[in-house]
């Protein structure tokens, strides 16, 4: 049985004394984490939370399990919260800690949250909305350094664990749910429902996942890998890698200052803890980490792999990393909340790096634009990157959106998250970008991410985000918001010339907006809504230019 809680229990029995979770001065063995997550499960069950209806009697977009909100910065409590909920047969879900009251109210209501595990610092926000969250039965508050008091009626995390019994989990099922709420970059967030067995085999078990619990344990006995994820666990890219490493009996290390991107803290932790694999999210993480390597020397000899997913990692930045850490490989992983892993690309010293070309994982195809069939490799036709087989059940409580994303083509069910791509003659794919941020200019479809990559080849560009803005002639024009490196002066002609070395002229920006900062989610993903509003305001202030 491939259930995330059952796997952790079995591995803990096999390697009880190995490090499992390290955060600041806390060093928990597999036996420790087993005990702590069993206690958390007991707390949840004592408040009536668990599995109420087995999946076999439900529609795909329903649940049947109690939902537990994780409103936390990175820390041992986040991963314990996931695992403890699974052991109680609850379904934890991620909460974006940048959300304001209105967004939190929507999320907690949409998710039917029955418990909230949250850091002290978020208590004041919750105090303002908790009277409107009548479905929540349990508030568990995690201590931090903010000095905020315990909310009335809430229980303190460590005290609750200490008072609970570490009862072994029972009645676990491969049908138990894993829920991941999408970021809502182009709309309100949606809860993606996965069977735990399916998410393990699609995303949490590595490139060649074990097929049985016995194989999981055998693999865990053989290897001890140490990993650190720099992004917030509230995004799939980070906690996926944590569960990947836990799935082989490894150790998850969390940086000392997880609430901010602190490059010195990250590299220092790699050095101190002898980290083997480090996860980042694209250029937004890469640029400050690379800049730090120019300021200070670290012993990074333990690092054998850097993984990036969730956003573009430009080829030039891959090459810079490999210059600094020549013994390391870079894995650029492609996937989404709705698909799991779809494709990958490896970069290593001595070989030319690329950005958008990926080796496809079996089960992934490119579907025709009208969803009438599968595109033949080498045709040059642009279509939808899609996956079949182990895919989600649907979106929670949303039949309409489920049926738009999880479609049937030729009698086969596919997940179609919205990425546009072509498939080459050799079966590799060329990722073009997310359809939701595609710009239609003069009848041509232009993919924002492709233009962003081209701009960032310029040495003065620190970061860039591209959006479409209205234009009388073209309908929409390509507008680039650019953050320059410190001390660099705006030079539109030079940046434009560099971009046109990598993309066709019609794709190049027609307008530039230079900004001091670009707003991105903690995951590193661009906030396109903010970018468009900022671009429109800046162009209006300059007469539309």
N, C-alpha and C positions, 0 to 999 in steps of 0.2 A: 504493500500500500504506500503510495507516494503522497504523503500528507506532511506539510512543513513542520508541524508540531511533533508528529511521530518520528520524523527524521532527526530532529534535534535531540529528542529523548534517546534514540538508539545510538547516535554518535556520542552523546554524553556518557552513556554506559560503556562505550568502547574506549574513549580517551578522556576520562574524567579529570585528569590533572593538567591537561594541556590548556594554555591560555585560550580563552574564548572571546573575551571582550575587555578592551583596555581603554580607559578614559581618565585622563589626568592621573590622580593618585590611586585610582580604582583599577585593580587588576583581578578580573574574575575568571576563574577556571570554568571549564565546561560543566563541572559538577555544581559550581556556584550559580551559574546562569540557569541551569536546570532547576535548582532549588528556588531561585528568585522568581522565575517565570511560572513555576507551579503555584507559588504563593499568590502571585497576581491573579492567576486563573481562579484560585479559590475565592479571592475578594470579589471578582466579577460574578461568579456563580452564586455567592452568598447574597447578592443583590438581585437575583432572578434573571441574570443575563446568560445567554447561551444559544443553543440551537432549538428553535421552536417547531420548525416544520422541515422535514427532509426534502432535499432538492427534487427527488423523483416525482413529487406531487405539485411542483411549481412551474410557472412559465419561466423562460430564460431570463427575463428582466426583473424577476422578483428575487427575494433573498431567503427568508426563513430563519435567519440568524440575527442576533443582536449586533448592532453596529457601535463600535467604539472609536471616538474621535481622538486623534493624536495631534495635539496642538502644542508642539514642542520644537525647540531647537535640537540640534544633534547632541546626543549624549547616550549613555548606556540605557537610559529610561525609554528612549524611542524604540530601539530594537527589542528591548524587554517588553515594551508595550505591545508590539506586534506579536511577538511569540507567546506572551502570556494570554493575549486575546485568543490566539489560535488554540491554545491548550484548553480554553474554556468553551471552545467551539463558537466563539464570537468572530465577527469580521471587523478588524480595525480598518480605519481609512485615514488618509493623509489630509491635514489642514494646512493651508498656506498661511504662515504666521504674519504675512504682510497684509492680509485681508482686513478691511475696516468692518464696522458693525453690520452694515447692510449685507456685505458679502458673506460674513460669518453666519448671519441669520438664514440666508438662503441655503448655504451649504449644510448647516446642521439640520435644517428642516428637510431639505431634499434627501439627505442621507438617513433620516430618521434616527439620529444619534440617541443612544440610551445611556452612554457614559462618555465623559470627556476627561482625558488625561492631559494636563497642561502645566506649563512652567509658571512659577510665581509671577513673573513679569507680565503675564497675560491676564492675571486675575482682575485688574481694573476694567479691562474691556469686557470680560465675561460678566462682571458685576452689573454692567449696564444693559445686558441683554438676557440674562439667565431667567428672568421672570417670563420671557416669551419663548422659552425652550422647555415646555412642559413635558416633553417625552424623555428628557434626561433624568435618569434615576440616580446617577452616581457621578460625583465630581471628585477627581483625584488630583491633588496639587503636588507638583514636584518642586522641591527647593532649588533656588538659584541664588545669585548674588544681588538680586534687585531689592531685597528687603521688604517686598510686598507681603502683607499679612494673609493668613489662611482665610479663604472665603467662608462665611457662615454655612455650616452644613457639609462642607467639603472634608475629605480625609487626606491626611498627609501621606505621600507615597511610601516613604520608608517605614513609617509607623504602621501603615496598613499591611505592608509585607511582613513586618515583624510579628504582627498579631495573627497572621493567617497560617494555616497548615499547608505544608508542601505536598498536597495530594496529587498523585499521578493523574494525567489526563485520561479520559475514558471516551469510548464510542467515537473516536476520531474517524473521519471519512475522507477519501480522495475528492469527494464532492463538496467538502467544506470550502467556503469562499475566500478568495483573495480579492480585495477591492482597491482600485487605484483611481482616485479622482483626477481627471485631466486638468490642465492648468487654466483652461478657459481663456486663451489668448484671443479668440475670435468669438466668444460667447460665454455663457455661464458654464461652469465646470459640470462634467458628467461623470458619474460613477461607473467605471468599467468593471464588470463582473467576470471573474475567472474561476473555474474549478482549480483547486490547489494543485492537483496532479498536472493539469494542463499548463499552468504558469511555470511550474517547475521544469517541465519538459520543453517549454518554449523559451524561457528566459532565465530561470534561476538555477539551472543545472549545468551550465557551461556548454561548450560546443558539442560534446558527446556525453549527454547526461546519462547517468545510470538508470536502468529501467525498473529495478526492484529495490526494496529497502535493504536487502542483503548486499546488493552491489554498492549502494550508498555507503554502508558501514565499511565494507572492504576497501573502498577507495579512500575513506577518511583515515583508516589505520595507516595507510602508506605514505601520506604526504601532509606536511604542516606548512601552510602558506600564510603569510602575514600581509594584510591589505589595509588600505586607508582610502576612504572616499571623501574627496574635498567638498562636493556639493551637499546641500541639505538632504537629509533622509526623507523629507516630505516629497521629494521627487523620485520617480522610479529609478533613474540612472544610479542614484546613490544606494538605496536599500537593495536594489537588484544585485549589485556587486557584493554587498554584505552577505546576502543569503547565498550567493554563488560560492563564496569562500566558506561560509558555514556548512554548505552542502558537501564540502570535502574535508570537514574537520579542522578548518583553519582558524585564524585569529583576526578579528576586526579591531582596528585601532582608530580612535577618534581624535582629531586634532584638539589642542588645548583651547583654542578660540574659535569654536564652530559657528558663531553668529556672524562672523565677517570673514571675508577672504583675506587671510593673513599669510602671504607667501613665505615669510621667514618661519612662521610657526609650522607650516606644512613641510617645508624642506628640513627643518630641525627635527620634526617627528619622524620623517623618513630615515634620517641619520640615526637618531637615538634608538628607535624601535626596530631598525633593520627591516624596513618595509620592502616587500617584494613586488607588490602591484599597487599603483596609485590611479585613482579615477578622477578625471576632470570633465568639464563640459565645455568643449570647443574653445574658440578664441578668447572669450571673455575671461576664462580661467588661465589660458595659456599665456597671454601677454604679460600679466603681472608676475606670474611664476618665472617666465623667462627673464624679465627685467631683474628679478631678485637674484638670479644666478649670475648676473653680471656684476652684482654688488658684493657678493659674499660666496666663499667656497664652502661646500658641504661634502661629506663622504656619502655618496649616493651609490656605492658599489653594490649594495644589496638589491637595488631596484632593477628588476628584469623586464617589467612591463608597465607601460602607461596606457590606460584605456580612456577613450573619449567617446561620449555618446550624447544624444539629445540636442546637439548644435554642431555647426560646421567647425572643423579644425583645419585651418588653411595649411596647404602643403609647405609653405615657407616656414611656418611655425613648427611643423613636424621636423623639418630639417634642422632648425635651431636647437630643438631639444636633443636631437641625435648628435649634434656637435658637442653639446655639454655632457651628455651621458651616452657615449658611443656603444656601450654594451647592452643598452636597453632596446626593446622593440616597442612600437606604438601600435595599438589596436584601435582602429576607428570603427566603432560598432553602430550599426543602423537598426533602428527598431522604434516602436512606439507603444504607448499604453494599450492600444487596441490590437497589437500584432505580436508583441514579444520580439525576439531577435529575428531580423530579416536578412541582413547581409553584413559583411565585414571586410576590412582592408588592413593589411599589415604594412608597416614601414620599418625599415632598419637601416643602419649605417651602410653607406656604399651603394645604396639603391635609390633611384629617383622617387620622391614622394609625389602623391597626387591627392586631390581633394574629393572629387565626386564619384570616382570609379570604385565599385564594390564587387566582391565575389558573393554571389547569391547563395543563401542557405536553402537546402532542399525544402520544397513546399511553398516557395515564393515565386511569383510570376509577375509579369506586367500585363494587365488587362487593357483591352481596347477602351477608348474614351467613352464609347456608348455602352460599355459593359456587355458587348455582344459576344465576346470570346477572348482568347489569349493571343497576345501579339507574338509573332514569330521572331526569334532572334535574328538580328541583322537587318531588320526592315527599316529601321530609323524612325518608326512611328512612335509618337509620344503617347503614353497611356498612364494607367494607375498602378503603382506598386501595390501588390496584394499578396495575401497569405491564406493558405488553406490548411486544414488539419486541426492541430491544437490551437484554437483561437478562443476568444472570449464568448461567453453566453450572450452578452448584450450590455446595454446601459441600464442601470438600476431605474426601475419604474418608468422607462421611456421606450415604449414599443416603436413609436414613429422614428426616432433617431436611430434606434437599434437596426431597424429594417433598411435604413439608408446606408449605414456603415457596414453591416454584415449582410452581404448580398449573395444571392444564388445565381451562378452563371453555368449554364450547361449541366445543371443537376449537381453542381459542386458549390459548397458554401465557402465564401471568402470574407476576409476582413480587408476593408479598403479604407485606411485611415485618412487618405487625402494627399499622399505624396505623388508627384509626377516624376516619371522616369522613362528611359528608353532601355532596351535590352540589346546588347551587342551580339555579334555572330558567335562569339566564344561563350555566351551565356552570362557574362558579367553585366551588371546594370550601371547606368549612368544616372545618378540622382540629380534631378533638376530643381526640386524645391516643393514646398507645401502649396497646394492650390489656393488655400485661403489667403495667401499673401502674394499671389500672382498679380501682375499689373498688365492690364489690357491697354496698350498704347498704339494708336494708329492701326488697329486690327491685329497687332502682334501680341502674343502672350510672352511676357518677360518675367522670369523667376527672380524674385527679390534676392534670394540667397546667392544666386550666381553672380549678380552685380556686386553684392557685398564682398564676395571673395575677391573679385577683380580689383576693387578699390583698395582693399587691405594689402595689396602687393606694394603700394606706394610707401616708401620709408618714413614719410611724415605722418602717416595715418595710424593712430592708436586703435581706433574702433570705428565701425560704420554700420548703419542700419538704413535700408532702402524701402521706400513706400511709394505708392502712386498718389499723385495729387491732380486735381482737375486742370484740364488744359483745353482751350477753345479749339485748337486744331486737331490734337491727337486724342481727345477724350480724356486721357490721363497721361501725365508725364512721369518719368522716373525721377524721383527726388531723393537725394542722398543726404542723410544726417551724418556728419563726420565729427569725430573727436580727434584732434591732432595730438601728436606727442608734445611733451613739454618743450617750449621754446620754438616750436615750428610755426611758421606763418601760413595763413590760408593761401593756396595756390591752385585755383580750380583748373587751370589749363594743364598743369603738370599732373594732377591727379587724374584728370580725364584722359590724358595721353597714356598714362600707365594702365588705366582700366581697359582702354581700347587695344592694348597688347594681348588681352586675355578674353575679351568678348567682342561680338559684332558691334559696329558703331550704333545701330538702332537701339541697342540695349543700354548704352551708356547714359549716365545721368544727364538730364536737361537742366537740373537746378541743384544747387548745393546749399545746405544749411549747416553752419559750423556751430557746434555746441561744446560747452565745458564738460558735460557728462551725458552719457546715454543711459536711459533707464532700462535695466534688465531685471528679470526675475532672479531670485537667489540661485536658481539652477543655471543661470547664464543665458537663458533664452531671451530674445529681444521682446520688448513690450511694444508691439506694433500699433496698438491703439494710442499709446502715449506718443509714439514717433509720428503718427499721422497728424494728431492734434498739434504737436509742436511744429511740424513742417508747415501746416496750413496757416498757423498763426504767424510764423516767420515770413512766409511768402506774402501774406496779406499786408504785413507791415512794410514790405519792400515793393508794394505795387504789383504783386503776383510773380515777381522774379525770384 
